[in-house]
Amino acid sequence: MSENRCPFCGSVVLSQADRRRLALWQTLGKRFGIYDLPDDLTLSVVVPAYNEVSTIDVILERILQVPIRKEIVVVDDGSTDGTGERLDRWESQAGVKVLRHSKNRGKGAALRTGFAQATGQVIVIQDADLEYDPAEHLRLIQPIVDGVADVVYGSRFVSEGPHRVLYFWHYQANRIITTLSNMFTDLNLTDVETCYKAFRREVLEEILPTLKENRFGIEIELTAKVARRGYRIYETGISYYGRTYQQGKKIGFRDAFQAVWCILRYWWGD
């Protein structure tokens, strides 16, 4: 790029052609997974884990490979399958905090524990299974980094990436719950139940003292509370590598009914 300097302040002044090239690079760079991140940005990745002995090492390794300064806050939610013993090996790893519940309390409780210990400017939720790819963290947080969003949801239903074809009724329940949630929050989300949610730290600092849900109802509660406070919410498409119940999937139709109850409960008030 040609370098012309302002005669008054000495700062570089880009020509119109250079500005067009820069805008094109920024657009194409994001398209191909190249992101411009501040040097002082720290990402906190909160990982609730319950009976994930077969995947916990793999998911933590994948998170570590993401090219950004980060801390990992993993919460063992009373696992009984050896997950806790696997996490013993990670306690000495730099940038990894291992927190533990003495008994299983649910995803919502694990997230509250993790949020309270997260110190990064941006906080992302990452399930301990392999359904969501940590390589997409940078895409997920980019609207926050760009200053246009306070909260970003990674939607499984607006993505160009690969999606495993699985349960029809699970899909329909998800769409119904998302529609009901939108009706009561006046949002137009496509995937309220997604694991991938990213927040500015200040958002979670405000709502954390009000969070109550212990199980998967936390997804509805988080959505209702960021909507009520008027935070800027964006969605971005993500890939989804869903697993079967035989492979350890835990959410079920009981949780769908609980989600409907949470929609009504948190529409009424905090």
PASEBA-1860 file (N, C-alpha, C; in nm, 3 decimals):
! residues 270
1> MSENRCPF> 0.084/-0.118/0.000/0.000/0.000/0.000/0.088/0.125/0.000 ~ 0.043/0.225/-0.069/0.117/0.351/-0.068/0.098/0.417/0.068 ~ 0.205/0.488/0.114/0.200/0.546/0.247/0.211/0.697/0.239 ~ 0.099/0.766/0.255/0.097/0.911/0.265/0.063/0.948/0.408 ~ 0.127/1.055/0.458/0.106/1.092/0.597/0.040/1.229/0.607 ~ -0.046/1.242/0.705/-0.112/1.370/0.731/-0.006/1.472/0.773 ~ -0.003/1.592/0.710/0.098/1.692/0.745/0.081/1.749/0.885 ~ -0.036/1.728/0.947/-0.062/1.786/1.079/-0.033/1.688/1.192
9> CGSVVLSQ> -0.084/1.562/1.178/-0.067/1.466/1.287/0.034/1.356/1.256 ~ 0.071/1.341/1.130/0.170/1.241/1.093/0.117/1.101/1.074 ~ -0.016/1.081/1.090/-0.072/0.949/1.075/-0.083/0.910/0.928 ~ -0.084/0.780/0.903/-0.091/0.731/0.766/-0.229/0.755/0.709 ~ -0.237/0.808/0.588/-0.363/0.831/0.518/-0.367/0.738/0.398 ~ -0.467/0.648/0.396/-0.478/0.553/0.287/-0.548/0.617/0.168 ~ -0.502/0.581/0.050/-0.569/0.626/-0.071/-0.702/0.552/-0.084 ~ -0.788/0.600/-0.173/-0.918/0.534/-0.194/-0.897/0.391/-0.243
17> ADRRRLAL> -0.800/0.371/-0.331/-0.772/0.236/-0.383/-0.725/0.144/-0.270 ~ -0.639/0.197/-0.181/-0.591/0.115/-0.070/-0.703/0.082/0.027 ~ -0.795/0.175/0.047/-0.908/0.147/0.136/-0.996/0.037/0.078 ~ -1.013/0.037/-0.054/-1.093/-0.069/-0.118/-1.023/-0.204/-0.102 ~ -0.890/-0.205/-0.121/-0.815/-0.331/-0.104/-0.825/-0.382/0.039 ~ -0.817/-0.290/0.136/-0.826/-0.330/0.276/-0.964/-0.387/0.308 ~ -1.069/-0.322/0.258/-1.205/-0.371/0.282/-1.225/-0.508/0.220 ~ -1.170/-0.527/0.099/-1.183/-0.657/0.032/-1.109/-0.765/0.110
25> WQTLGKRF> -0.989/-0.732/0.160/-0.912/-0.829/0.237/-0.984/-0.867/0.365 ~ -1.041/-0.768/0.433/-1.112/-0.797/0.557/-1.232/-0.886/0.533 ~ -1.304/-0.863/0.422/-1.421/-0.944/0.390/-1.381/-1.085/0.352 ~ -1.285/-1.099/0.261/-1.243/-1.232/0.216/-1.170/-1.307/0.327 ~ -1.094/-1.233/0.408/-1.022/-1.298/0.517/-1.117/-1.368/0.612 ~ -1.226/-1.303/0.649/-1.324/-1.365/0.738/-1.390/-1.485/0.669 ~ -1.414/-1.470/0.539/-1.476/-1.580/0.465/-1.391/-1.706/0.469 ~ -1.259/-1.688/0.468/-1.168/-1.802/0.467/-1.105/-1.829/0.603
33> GIYDLPDD> -1.166/-1.775/0.708/-1.122/-1.808/0.842/-1.002/-1.731/0.891 ~ -0.977/-1.613/0.835/-0.866/-1.528/0.879/-0.926/-1.408/0.952 ~ -0.896/-1.395/1.080/-0.961/-1.294/1.162/-0.857/-1.202/1.225 ~ -0.893/-1.076/1.236/-0.807/-0.976/1.297/-0.849/-0.960/1.442 ~ -0.764/-1.008/1.535/-0.797/-1.008/1.676/-0.702/-0.915/1.752 ~ -0.752/-0.843/1.851/-0.665/-0.757/1.933/-0.560/-0.840/2.006 ~ -0.440/-0.785/2.019/-0.331/-0.858/2.086/-0.361/-0.884/2.233 ~ -0.441/-0.799/2.296/-0.467/-0.813/2.439/-0.595/-0.891/2.470
41> LTLSVVVP> -0.656/-0.951/2.369/-0.781/-1.025/2.391/-0.753/-1.163/2.450 ~ -0.826/-1.197/2.556/-0.822/-1.331/2.613/-0.961/-1.392/2.603 ~ -0.968/-1.512/2.550/-1.094/-1.586/2.538/-1.102/-1.687/2.650 ~ -1.213/-1.687/2.722/-1.241/-1.790/2.823/-1.335/-1.893/2.761 ~ -1.296/-2.019/2.765/-1.380/-2.128/2.714/-1.427/-2.211/2.832 ~ -1.557/-2.205/2.859/-1.615/-2.277/2.973/-1.669/-2.411/2.923 ~ -1.619/-2.520/2.982/-1.650/-2.655/2.935/-1.719/-2.734/3.046 ~ -1.852/-2.746/3.045/-1.919/-2.834/3.141/-1.904/-2.979/3.095
49> AYNEVSTI> -1.868/-3.067/3.186/-1.841/-3.206/3.147/-1.906/-3.303/3.245 ~ -1.984/-3.396/3.190/-2.043/-3.501/3.273/-2.034/-3.633/3.198 ~ -1.956/-3.726/3.251/-1.939/-3.859/3.192/-1.898/-3.852/3.044 ~ -1.787/-3.785/3.019/-1.734/-3.769/2.883/-1.591/-3.824/2.874 ~ -1.568/-3.940/2.935/-1.432/-3.994/2.941/-1.374/-4.021/2.802 ~ -1.459/-4.053/2.705/-1.409/-4.087/2.571/-1.376/-3.965/2.486 ~ -1.421/-3.846/2.528/-1.402/-3.727/2.445/-1.329/-3.613/2.514 ~ -1.315/-3.617/2.647/-1.266/-3.500/2.719/-1.124/-3.462/2.677
57> DVILERIL> -1.035/-3.558/2.659/-0.899/-3.525/2.619/-0.897/-3.463/2.479 ~ -0.977/-3.520/2.389/-0.978/-3.472/2.250/-1.030/-3.329/2.243 ~ -1.139/-3.301/2.315/-1.196/-3.166/2.304/-1.103/-3.063/2.365 ~ -1.037/-3.094/2.475/-0.944/-2.998/2.534/-0.824/-2.974/2.443 ~ -0.775/-3.078/2.379/-0.665/-3.061/2.283/-0.707/-2.972/2.167 ~ -0.829/-2.990/2.118/-0.877/-2.909/2.006/-0.893/-2.763/2.047 ~ -0.938/-2.739/2.168/-0.950/-2.601/2.215/-0.812/-2.536/2.222 ~ -0.715/-2.609/2.272/-0.580/-2.554/2.284/-0.521/-2.518/2.148
65> QVPIRKEI> -0.564/-2.587/2.042/-0.510/-2.562/1.909/-0.564/-2.435/1.844 ~ -0.671/-2.379/1.899/-0.727/-2.257/1.840/-0.628/-2.142/1.861 ~ -0.591/-2.071/1.754/-0.484/-1.970/1.762/-0.531/-1.838/1.823 ~ -0.551/-1.839/1.953/-0.590/-1.719/2.028/-0.545/-1.739/2.172 ~ -0.511/-1.631/2.239/-0.480/-1.641/2.382/-0.606/-1.679/2.456 ~ -0.596/-1.777/2.543/-0.718/-1.833/2.603/-0.693/-1.890/2.740 ~ -0.802/-1.907/2.813/-0.804/-1.991/2.931/-0.919/-2.090/2.914 ~ -0.899/-2.211/2.962/-1.004/-2.313/2.958/-1.050/-2.337/3.101
73> VVVDDGST> -1.180/-2.323/3.123/-1.238/-2.350/3.255/-1.329/-2.471/3.239 ~ -1.281/-2.588/3.281/-1.358/-2.710/3.264/-1.416/-2.750/3.399 ~ -1.545/-2.783/3.398/-1.616/-2.816/3.522/-1.661/-2.962/3.515 ~ -1.602/-3.047/3.597/-1.646/-3.186/3.607/-1.769/-3.191/3.696 ~ -1.883/-3.219/3.634/-2.011/-3.213/3.704/-2.046/-3.347/3.767 ~ -1.958/-3.395/3.856/-1.986/-3.519/3.928/-1.980/-3.643/3.842 ~ -1.887/-3.648/3.748/-1.876/-3.764/3.659/-1.843/-3.891/3.736 ~ -1.892/-4.005/3.684/-1.867/-4.135/3.749/-1.801/-4.235/3.655
81> DGTGERLD> -1.761/-4.190/3.535/-1.708/-4.282/3.434/-1.558/-4.270/3.414 ~ -1.489/-4.194/3.498/-1.346/-4.176/3.480/-1.307/-4.042/3.423 ~ -1.406/-3.958/3.391/-1.375/-3.824/3.339/-1.292/-3.745/3.440 ~ -1.327/-3.754/3.568/-1.253/-3.682/3.671/-1.108/-3.722/3.676 ~ -1.081/-3.853/3.663/-0.944/-3.901/3.666/-0.866/-3.850/3.544 ~ -0.932/-3.844/3.429/-0.867/-3.788/3.310/-0.831/-3.641/3.333 ~ -0.920/-3.569/3.400/-0.896/-3.427/3.423/-0.784/-3.403/3.524 ~ -0.753/-3.505/3.608/-0.640/-3.491/3.699/-0.513/-3.455/3.623
89> RWESQAGV> -0.498/-3.511/3.503/-0.377/-3.488/3.423/-0.371/-3.347/3.366 ~ -0.486/-3.282/3.359/-0.492/-3.149/3.300/-0.473/-3.037/3.403 ~ -0.476/-3.070/3.530/-0.469/-2.966/3.634/-0.337/-2.890/3.632 ~ -0.231/-2.954/3.584/-0.101/-2.887/3.578/-0.076/-2.817/3.444 ~ -0.171/-2.826/3.352/-0.157/-2.762/3.221/-0.179/-2.612/3.233 ~ -0.084/-2.534/3.182/-0.098/-2.388/3.186/-0.223/-2.346/3.109 ~ -0.299/-2.253/3.167/-0.418/-2.201/3.100/-0.541/-2.286/3.115 ~ -0.534/-2.391/3.197/-0.649/-2.479/3.219/-0.685/-2.480/3.367
97> KVLRHSKN> -0.810/-2.445/3.397/-0.862/-2.455/3.533/-0.958/-2.573/3.539 ~ -0.939/-2.661/3.633/-1.029/-2.775/3.652/-1.108/-2.753/3.781 ~ -1.239/-2.743/3.767/-1.330/-2.726/3.880/-1.417/-2.851/3.892 ~ -1.463/-2.879/4.012/-1.534/-3.005/4.032/-1.659/-2.987/4.118 ~ -1.766/-3.061/4.080/-1.884/-3.076/4.163/-1.878/-3.217/4.225 ~ -1.909/-3.229/4.352/-1.902/-3.358/4.418/-2.011/-3.454/4.370 ~ -2.121/-3.398/4.316/-2.226/-3.481/4.258/-2.281/-3.410/4.135 ~ -2.351/-3.485/4.052/-2.406/-3.428/3.929/-2.517/-3.330/3.961
105> RGKGAALR> -2.498/-3.205/3.914/-2.597/-3.100/3.939/-2.662/-3.048/3.812 ~ -2.608/-3.079/3.694/-2.667/-3.036/3.569/-2.583/-2.931/3.497 ~ -2.611/-2.917/3.367/-2.533/-2.825/3.284/-2.542/-2.681/3.334 ~ -2.661/-2.637/3.371/-2.677/-2.500/3.416/-2.592/-2.471/3.539 ~ -2.591/-2.563/3.634/-2.509/-2.545/3.755/-2.361/-2.543/3.720 ~ -2.320/-2.631/3.629/-2.180/-2.634/3.588/-2.139/-2.504/3.520 ~ -2.229/-2.448/3.438/-2.198/-2.322/3.371/-2.185/-2.208/3.472 ~ -2.272/-2.204/3.571/-2.260/-2.098/3.672/-2.125/-2.106/3.743
113> TGFAQATG> -2.083/-2.227/3.776/-1.952/-2.245/3.840/-1.840/-2.197/3.749 ~ -1.849/-2.233/3.621/-1.745/-2.192/3.527/-1.744/-2.044/3.499 ~ -1.862/-1.985/3.480/-1.870/-1.841/3.454/-1.805/-1.760/3.567 ~ -1.827/-1.806/3.690/-1.776/-1.732/3.805/-1.624/-1.728/3.809 ~ -1.559/-1.824/3.743/-1.412/-1.831/3.745/-1.349/-1.783/3.615 ~ -1.429/-1.748/3.515/-1.376/-1.703/3.387/-1.328/-1.559/3.397 ~ -1.212/-1.529/3.337/-1.153/-1.395/3.349/-1.133/-1.327/3.214 ~ -1.163/-1.394/3.103/-1.139/-1.335/2.972/-1.241/-1.227/2.938
121> QVIVIQDA> -1.205/-1.144/2.837/-1.297/-1.039/2.792/-1.417/-1.096/2.718 ~ -1.399/-1.214/2.656/-1.507/-1.283/2.586/-1.514/-1.425/2.639 ~ -1.636/-1.475/2.660/-1.657/-1.607/2.719/-1.743/-1.691/2.626 ~ -1.697/-1.811/2.596/-1.766/-1.903/2.506/-1.800/-2.031/2.581 ~ -1.919/-2.086/2.554/-1.957/-2.216/2.609/-1.918/-2.323/2.508 ~ -1.852/-2.429/2.557/-1.811/-2.541/2.472/-1.848/-2.671/2.541 ~ -1.940/-2.748/2.483/-1.972/-2.878/2.539/-1.851/-2.970/2.530 ~ -1.845/-3.069/2.620/-1.729/-3.158/2.627/-1.735/-3.273/2.528
129> DLEYDPAE> -1.848/-3.288/2.458/-1.854/-3.390/2.353/-1.790/-3.332/2.227 ~ -1.805/-3.398/2.116/-1.741/-3.353/1.992/-1.844/-3.305/1.890 ~ -1.962/-3.260/1.937/-2.065/-3.215/1.845/-2.034/-3.078/1.785 ~ -1.955/-2.998/1.857/-1.923/-2.862/1.813/-1.772/-2.849/1.799 ~ -1.727/-2.786/1.691/-1.585/-2.779/1.658/-1.522/-2.651/1.711 ~ -1.427/-2.660/1.805/-1.362/-2.540/1.858/-1.292/-2.455/1.752 ~ -1.261/-2.512/1.636/-1.199/-2.434/1.529/-1.288/-2.318/1.486 ~ -1.417/-2.321/1.523/-1.510/-2.215/1.485/-1.525/-2.107/1.594
137> HLRLIQPI> -1.446/-2.116/1.699/-1.452/-2.013/1.804/-1.426/-1.874/1.749 ~ -1.327/-1.861/1.661/-1.290/-1.728/1.611/-1.403/-1.667/1.529 ~ -1.470/-1.749/1.449/-1.586/-1.699/1.374/-1.697/-1.659/1.469 ~ -1.717/-1.738/1.575/-1.825/-1.712/1.669/-1.807/-1.578/1.740 ~ -1.684/-1.546/1.780/-1.664/-1.425/1.860/-1.639/-1.300/1.776 ~ -1.625/-1.314/1.644/-1.587/-1.199/1.563/-1.683/-1.081/1.573 ~ -1.816/-1.101/1.573/-1.905/-0.985/1.590/-1.883/-0.909/1.721 ~ -1.842/-0.980/1.826/-1.809/-0.913/1.952/-1.680/-0.835/1.937
145> VDGVADVV> -1.579/-0.897/1.876/-1.451/-0.830/1.854/-1.469/-0.706/1.768 ~ -1.558/-0.714/1.669/-1.583/-0.600/1.580/-1.663/-0.489/1.647 ~ -1.716/-0.516/1.767/-1.788/-0.414/1.841/-1.934/-0.398/1.804 ~ -1.989/-0.495/1.728/-2.129/-0.482/1.686/-2.222/-0.569/1.770 ~ -2.167/-0.662/1.848/-2.250/-0.756/1.923/-2.204/-0.763/2.068 ~ -2.299/-0.793/2.156/-2.270/-0.825/2.296/-2.275/-0.976/2.319 ~ -2.359/-1.041/2.241/-2.382/-1.185/2.253/-2.390/-1.243/2.112 ~ -2.331/-1.361/2.090/-2.339/-1.428/1.960/-2.379/-1.573/1.981
153> YGSRFVSE> -2.480/-1.618/1.904/-2.522/-1.757/1.904/-2.471/-1.825/1.778 ~ -2.419/-1.944/1.792/-2.381/-2.024/1.676/-2.497/-2.113/1.635 ~ -2.556/-2.086/1.520/-2.676/-2.158/1.478/-2.641/-2.279/1.392 ~ -2.702/-2.392/1.427/-2.686/-2.514/1.347/-2.775/-2.515/1.224 ~ -2.863/-2.415/1.211/-2.963/-2.416/1.105/-2.941/-2.310/0.998 ~ -2.833/-2.233/1.007/-2.803/-2.134/0.902/-2.660/-2.150/0.852 ~ -2.605/-2.267/0.865/-2.465/-2.288/0.833/-2.445/-2.351/0.696 ~ -2.331/-2.319/0.635/-2.289/-2.387/0.514/-2.204/-2.508/0.546
161> GPHRVLYF> -2.167/-2.526/0.671/-2.080/-2.636/0.711/-2.155/-2.768/0.718 ~ -2.082/-2.877/0.743/-2.144/-3.010/0.748/-2.230/-3.029/0.871 ~ -2.339/-3.103/0.854/-2.429/-3.135/0.963/-2.464/-3.284/0.955 ~ -2.448/-3.353/1.066/-2.489/-3.493/1.068/-2.640/-3.501/1.065 ~ -2.695/-3.591/0.985/-2.839/-3.613/0.976/-2.880/-3.710/1.086 ~ -2.971/-3.662/1.175/-3.011/-3.744/1.289/-3.161/-3.738/1.313 ~ -3.203/-3.711/1.435/-3.340/-3.735/1.480/-3.438/-3.630/1.430 ~ -3.543/-3.677/1.358/-3.646/-3.587/1.306/-3.720/-3.518/1.418
169> WHYQANRI> -3.768/-3.593/1.519/-3.850/-3.534/1.623/-3.768/-3.443/1.715 ~ -3.642/-3.476/1.732/-3.554/-3.387/1.809/-3.541/-3.253/1.737 ~ -3.526/-3.259/1.605/-3.516/-3.137/1.523/-3.644/-3.054/1.534 ~ -3.760/-3.121/1.522/-3.887/-3.050/1.528/-3.908/-2.986/1.666 ~ -3.873/-3.059/1.772/-3.886/-3.003/1.907/-3.800/-2.878/1.922 ~ -3.679/-2.884/1.866/-3.590/-2.769/1.874/-3.650/-2.648/1.803 ~ -3.707/-2.670/1.685/-3.766/-2.558/1.611/-3.887/-2.500/1.684 ~ -3.969/-2.587/1.742/-4.086/-2.539/1.816/-4.043/-2.457/1.937
177> ITTLSNMF> -3.944/-2.508/2.012/-3.895/-2.437/2.130/-3.836/-2.302/2.091 ~ -3.759/-2.300/1.982/-3.701/-2.174/1.935/-3.810/-2.074/1.898 ~ -3.914/-2.121/1.829/-4.024/-2.032/1.790/-4.097/-1.977/1.913 ~ -4.126/-2.065/2.010/-4.192/-2.019/2.132/-4.106/-1.917/2.206 ~ -3.978/-1.946/2.216/-3.887/-1.852/2.282/-3.887/-1.717/2.212 ~ -3.883/-1.721/2.079/-3.885/-1.595/2.003/-4.013/-1.515/2.027 ~ -4.124/-1.585/2.038/-4.252/-1.517/2.060/-4.251/-1.438/2.191 ~ -4.185/-1.493/2.293/-4.187/-1.429/2.424/-4.070/-1.333/2.445
185> TDLNLTDV> -3.964/-1.344/2.364/-3.850/-1.253/2.377/-3.846/-1.148/2.267 ~ -3.932/-1.166/2.164/-3.933/-1.077/2.048/-3.799/-1.076/1.975 ~ -3.736/-1.192/1.969/-3.614/-1.211/1.890/-3.648/-1.293/1.766 ~ -3.551/-1.306/1.674/-3.572/-1.392/1.557/-3.458/-1.493/1.544 ~ -3.422/-1.555/1.656/-3.320/-1.659/1.656/-3.366/-1.780/1.576 ~ -3.269/-1.856/1.526/-3.302/-1.981/1.458/-3.266/-2.103/1.541 ~ -3.191/-2.084/1.652/-3.142/-2.201/1.728/-3.116/-2.161/1.874 ~ -3.222/-2.154/1.952/-3.207/-2.110/2.091/-3.134/-2.214/2.175
193> ETCYKAFR> -3.142/-2.342/2.138/-3.084/-2.449/2.219/-2.938/-2.479/2.184 ~ -2.878/-2.403/2.094/-2.739/-2.429/2.058/-2.647/-2.419/2.179 ~ -2.547/-2.505/2.181/-2.443/-2.493/2.284/-2.361/-2.367/2.265 ~ -2.329/-2.333/2.139/-2.236/-2.225/2.111/-2.299/-2.088/2.135 ~ -2.264/-2.032/2.250/-2.305/-1.897/2.286/-2.181/-1.823/2.335 ~ -2.158/-1.703/2.284/-2.044/-1.621/2.325/-2.096/-1.491/2.385 ~ -2.030/-1.444/2.489/-2.074/-1.325/2.562/-1.956/-1.232/2.590 ~ -1.982/-1.102/2.584/-1.888/-1.010/2.646/-1.889/-1.036/2.797
201> REVLEEIL> -1.775/-1.022/2.858/-1.765/-1.050/3.001/-1.867/-0.969/3.082 ~ -1.887/-0.844/3.044/-1.976/-0.757/3.119/-2.121/-0.808/3.118 ~ -2.159/-0.876/3.010/-2.294/-0.931/3.002/-2.314/-1.038/3.110 ~ -2.219/-1.132/3.118/-2.233/-1.238/3.217/-2.218/-1.187/3.359 ~ -2.135/-1.085/3.379/-2.123/-1.028/3.513/-2.258/-0.974/3.561 ~ -2.338/-0.920/3.468/-2.467/-0.865/3.507/-2.570/-0.973/3.535 ~ -2.574/-1.076/3.451/-2.682/-1.174/3.465/-2.645/-1.293/3.553 ~ -2.517/-1.318/3.577/-2.477/-1.436/3.655/-2.546/-1.444/3.791
209> PTLKENRF> -2.556/-1.335/3.867/-2.621/-1.347/3.999/-2.769/-1.385/3.992 ~ -2.831/-1.374/3.874/-2.974/-1.403/3.860/-3.000/-1.543/3.805 ~ -2.897/-1.614/3.759/-2.918/-1.743/3.694/-2.961/-1.849/3.795 ~ -3.060/-1.931/3.756/-3.120/-2.028/3.848/-3.120/-2.171/3.794 ~ -3.131/-2.188/3.663/-3.155/-2.321/3.606/-3.033/-2.412/3.624 ~ -3.059/-2.537/3.664/-2.952/-2.634/3.684/-2.930/-2.726/3.564 ~ -3.035/-2.749/3.486/-3.021/-2.841/3.373/-3.016/-2.763/3.242 ~ -3.071/-2.822/3.136/-3.063/-2.761/3.003/-3.153/-2.638/2.989
217> GIEIELTA> -3.238/-2.613/3.087/-3.318/-2.491/3.086/-3.233/-2.365/3.089 ~ -3.105/-2.379/3.120/-3.015/-2.264/3.121/-3.009/-2.196/2.984 ~ -3.028/-2.272/2.875/-3.023/-2.212/2.741/-3.137/-2.112/2.724 ~ -3.255/-2.148/2.772/-3.371/-2.058/2.764/-3.353/-1.940/2.859 ~ -3.305/-1.968/2.979/-3.288/-1.861/3.078/-3.187/-1.757/3.030 ~ -3.074/-1.801/2.978/-2.974/-1.707/2.925/-3.034/-1.619/2.817 ~ -3.109/-1.682/2.726/-3.168/-1.608/2.614/-3.267/-1.504/2.664 ~ -3.355/-1.543/2.755/-3.456/-1.451/2.807/-3.391/-1.332/2.876
225> KVARRGYR> -3.284/-1.356/2.948/-3.224/-1.249/3.028/-3.140/-1.154/2.944 ~ -3.071/-1.203/2.842/-2.999/-1.108/2.756/-3.097/-1.030/2.669 ~ -3.209/-1.093/2.632/-3.311/-1.021/2.553/-3.377/-0.912/2.636 ~ -3.413/-0.943/2.760/-3.481/-0.845/2.845/-3.394/-0.722/2.869 ~ -3.263/-0.742/2.874/-3.174/-0.629/2.901/-3.131/-0.555/2.776 ~ -3.180/-0.597/2.662/-3.157/-0.523/2.539/-3.017/-0.537/2.481 ~ -2.947/-0.643/2.513/-2.815/-0.663/2.456/-2.824/-0.693/2.307 ~ -2.721/-0.656/2.235/-2.715/-0.679/2.090/-2.678/-0.825/2.066
233> IYETGISY> -2.769/-0.900/2.004/-2.752/-1.044/1.983/-2.736/-1.071/1.834 ~ -2.633/-1.147/1.798/-2.610/-1.188/1.660/-2.609/-1.340/1.653 ~ -2.631/-1.391/1.531/-2.614/-1.533/1.503/-2.510/-1.550/1.393 ~ -2.439/-1.662/1.397/-2.351/-1.698/1.288/-2.362/-1.848/1.266 ~ -2.349/-1.893/1.143/-2.364/-2.034/1.113/-2.246/-2.115/1.164 ~ -2.273/-2.237/1.209/-2.169/-2.329/1.255/-2.195/-2.468/1.197 ~ -2.093/-2.551/1.205/-2.107/-2.692/1.171/-2.163/-2.766/1.292 ~ -2.213/-2.887/1.266/-2.270/-2.965/1.377/-2.248/-3.113/1.351
241> YGRTYQQG> -2.175/-3.177/1.444/-2.141/-3.318/1.433/-2.217/-3.394/1.542 ~ -2.350/-3.401/1.526/-2.435/-3.457/1.629/-2.404/-3.603/1.658 ~ -2.433/-3.642/1.781/-2.412/-3.782/1.819/-2.545/-3.845/1.859 ~ -2.547/-3.977/1.866/-2.668/-4.050/1.900/-2.676/-4.069/2.052 ~ -2.791/-4.117/2.100/-2.804/-4.146/2.242/-2.712/-4.260/2.282 ~ -2.687/-4.354/2.189/-2.594/-4.463/2.216/-2.452/-4.411/2.235 ~ -2.422/-4.298/2.173/-2.289/-4.238/2.185/-2.279/-4.144/2.305 ~ -2.390/-4.125/2.377/-2.382/-4.046/2.499/-2.463/-3.918/2.500
249> KKIGFRDA> -2.546/-3.894/2.397/-2.629/-3.773/2.398/-2.722/-3.776/2.518 ~ -2.736/-3.661/2.587/-2.807/-3.661/2.715/-2.940/-3.588/2.713 ~ -2.957/-3.486/2.631/-3.081/-3.409/2.631/-3.195/-3.494/2.575 ~ -3.313/-3.483/2.636/-3.426/-3.565/2.593/-3.556/-3.487/2.595 ~ -3.669/-3.556/2.575/-3.798/-3.489/2.567/-3.840/-3.429/2.702 ~ -3.793/-3.487/2.811/-3.818/-3.425/2.942/-3.765/-3.281/2.942 ~ -3.650/-3.263/2.880/-3.590/-3.129/2.876/-3.667/-3.036/2.784 ~ -3.735/-3.091/2.683/-3.818/-3.008/2.596/-3.934/-2.948/2.675
257> FQAVWCIL> -3.998/-3.029/2.759/-4.108/-2.977/2.841/-4.056/-2.874/2.942 ~ -3.937/-2.901/2.996/-3.878/-2.806/3.089/-3.847/-2.674/3.020 ~ -3.805/-2.681/2.893/-3.775/-2.559/2.816/-3.900/-2.473/2.801 ~ -4.014/-2.537/2.773/-4.139/-2.461/2.759/-4.174/-2.392/2.890 ~ -4.157/-2.464/3.001/-4.183/-2.403/3.131/-4.090/-2.283/3.154 ~ -3.963/-2.297/3.118/-3.866/-2.188/3.137/-3.900/-2.067/3.050 ~ -3.951/-2.092/2.929/-3.992/-1.980/2.843/-4.097/-1.895/2.915 ~ -4.196/-1.961/2.975/-4.302/-1.889/3.047/-4.249/-1.825/3.174
265> RYWWGD> -4.167/-1.899/3.246/-4.116/-1.850/3.375/-4.033/-1.722/3.357 ~ -3.943/-1.722/3.259/-3.852/-1.609/3.246/-3.910/-1.499/3.158 ~ -4.022/-1.524/3.092/-4.097/-1.416/3.032/-4.167/-1.334/3.142 ~ -4.212/-1.406/3.245/-4.282/-1.340/3.355/-4.186/-1.251/3.434 ~ -4.061/-1.297/3.453/-3.966/-1.215/3.527/-3.837/-1.290/3.553 ~ -3.738/-1.217/3.602/-3.607/-1.276/3.632/-3.614/-1.381/3.742
END
